[in-house]
Structures are given as C-alpha cells and as structure tokens.
Amino acid sequence: MSLPEIAGFILTLLAITLAARGHVLTWPLQLVASALYVALFLEYHLFGEAALQGIYAVLAIYGWWHWWHGTAQHALPVSCMSRREMLLLGTAAALATLALAQFQIHFLPTDVPVLDSAIFCFGLLAQWLQAQKRLENWACWIVLDLLAAGIYVHKALYLTAVLYVLLAILAAWGWRRWQRELAA
C-alpha cells in the first residue's frame, strides 16, 4: 500500500458517502481522490482506469457546478432515465468498450484490456448519470465497483479492492436513499 492509495481510499469513501446523501461536497473530494488514483493506476498499467480517473476529475468540476446551480434552490432533483435513454446509452457504452478494448490489445501493455475498457466506458456513463442526478447511476456503480474489485485483487491492489467492495455497498445505500427522495 502506498500513501496515494491510502489517501485515495479515505477520500473516495467520504466522497461517495456524501454523494449518497446528495451533498454537493462530494465533488471536490472526488476531484482530489481521482487525481491520486490517476498516478496509481498508471503505475499498475490500468490505462483505461487511469484515463477514467482523469475524466472523473473533470466531471467532478462539472458535477460540483451542476449540483450547486441545479435550480433556484441550489439543489438538483433526482430523476430517472427513460427506457430509450437506457438502451441508447447502454448500447453506446458497450460499443465503445469493444472499440477501446481492441485499441488496448494492439497498443498498450495491459493484461485486462476488455475489463479495463468496460470499466472506463461504463464508468463514464455512471459518472455522467451521477452528475445529472439520475437514479440509475447507482446500479451502474454497483456492477462496476464489484468488477473493478476483482481486477484490483488481480493487480495486488488489495486496499483499493476493499474500497471498491465498500463502494458497491455505498452505491446500494445511495440507490435506496435516492429512491426515497424521488418518491417524496
């Protein structure tokens, strides 16, 4: 375990706990945690996940602004995606996964190109949905977090693997909280 991995672990847990509560301070914490994980994932040849963390940092700035300026009351409401949106975005993420995996297979020294690419593509989708405060972001996170935990065990990033199992649990909690908020 390295200091960036430990700091990223702590900041990410705190950030996702705040996200589940719908608190705007999730975004600056996600920004810092993402910056730490970029370096860590590059070191372990998880290029898709390193790039994803870089994009998460940019999306954290967007999410911070969007949540803060969502309405006149400074609170973006939870909403759901239509079936059409789910189908279009899911198909786009799956196709992008296949294309990115082919790129990684041919040009990058990684031993998990398909899984790394799937986490990258569907992680972008989940983060965008979270920034839009769409309920379905939590279902994406649960699947992605458990998949990522397996990769991190494979790469001997055990603390990060534990983090991602905890993130899946937090995502389930966030999903329930946002369902209640939507129903209210």
N, C-alpha and C positions, 0 to 999 in steps of 0.2 A: 504494500500500500504506500502510496506517495501522498505528500501534503496536498497537491491539487485534487487527488481522488477523494481524500477525506473532506476537504472543504467543499468540493462539488456535491458530495453525498449530503452533507448537512444543509447546504443552501437549497438543493433541489427538494429535499423533504419539506423544508419550511415553505418553499415557493408553491409546491403542489398542494400542501395543506391550505394555504391561503387561496389558491385557485378554487379548490373545492368549496370554500366558504364564499367565493365570489368577490374576494378582496383584491383591490387594484394593486396592492403592493407585491402581489405575486410576480408581476412583470419585471421590476428591477432586480429581484432576486434571481429570476430565471435568466436574465441577461448576464449576470456575473457567473452563475453556475455554468451556463453554456460556454462562456469564454474559457473556463477551466477545462471543460470536457473536450473542447476542440484539440488542445495540445495533447491530452491524454490519449484520445482516440487515434490521432496521427501517429503517436509513438507505437501503438499496437496494430497499425495497418488496417484500421477500420475507417477507410476513407469516406464511405458514404455517411457514416455516423458522425465523423468529424465535420464534414460539409453540412450535415443536418444541424449540428450544434451551432455552426456559424450562422445558418439561416434562422435558427431559433433565436439567436441574439438579435437579429434584425427584426424578426416578428415580435420579439418581446417589446421593442420600442413601439411598434405598431399597436400591439395589444394594449400596452400601457396608455397610449394616447386614445385608442378606440374605446376602451372601457371608461376612461375618465370623461370623454366627451360624447358618450353614447346618447344621452338625452339631456333635456334641460335640468333634470335632477341629478345629472352626473352618474347615471347607472344604466348600463345597457341591459335590457331584459333577456332572460333565457328564451330561446326559441328552438323549434325543431326543423329539420330538413324535410323537404318533400321526397317522396319515393323517386321522383325523376332526378332530383339533385343527388340522392344517394347512389343511384345507378350510374349517372354520368361521372361523378367524382370518383366512385369506386373503380369504374372501368378505366378511367384516365390514369389513376394511380397504379393499377395492375399493368397496364401497357407501359407506363413509364418504368416500372420495376423491371420488366423484361428487357427493355432497351438499355437501361443503366447496368443491369447485370451483364449483358453482352459486352458493354464497354469495359467493365471491371475485369471480366475474364480475359480480354485481349490486351489490356493496357496497364493493369495495376497488380501489384503483388499481394493479393488477398486470398485467403483460403475459404472465405464465406461470401462470395460475390452476390448470390441470389438473396440470401437473408439480409446482408448489409444493404442491398439495393431496396428490398421491401421495407426495411425499417426507415430508410431515407424517404422513399416516396410516400408511404402511408403516414410517416411521422410529419411530413409537411402538411398533409391533409388534416391530420388530427390537430396540429398546432394552429392552422388557419381556422378550423372549426371552433377551437377554444377561443381564439381572438374574436370570433363572431358571436361568441357565447351560445353556440349550438349544442344542444344536449348530447348529440351523438358523438361528440369528441371523446367522451369518456369511454364508450365502447371501443373505439379505435385504440385508445391508450391502454386499456386492459390487455388486449391481444398483443399489441406491440411491446409493452413492458415485459410480458412473460416470454415472448420470443427473444427479446434483447437479453434478458437474464440468462437464457441458455447460451447465447453467444459469449457473454461475458465470463461464464464459467469455463467455456472452451478456451478463452483467451487468458485465463487465470486472473481476471479482474474480479475477485470474489466480493469485495466490498461493493463494487458497482452492481454486481449481480444481485446482492441482497437489496440494494437500493431499488432496483427495478421490480423486484417482487413486492417490496413495500409500496412502490408507486402504483402497481396494479391494484393493491388493496385500497390505497387512497383514491384511485380512479373509481372504484366501485362505490366508495363512500361519496365522492363528488357527484357521481351519477344519481345516487339516491337524493342527495341534497338538492340538486338542480331539478329533479323530477318534482319534488315537493314545491320548490319555488315556482315552477311552471304551472302546477296545479292551483297554486294560491291566487 
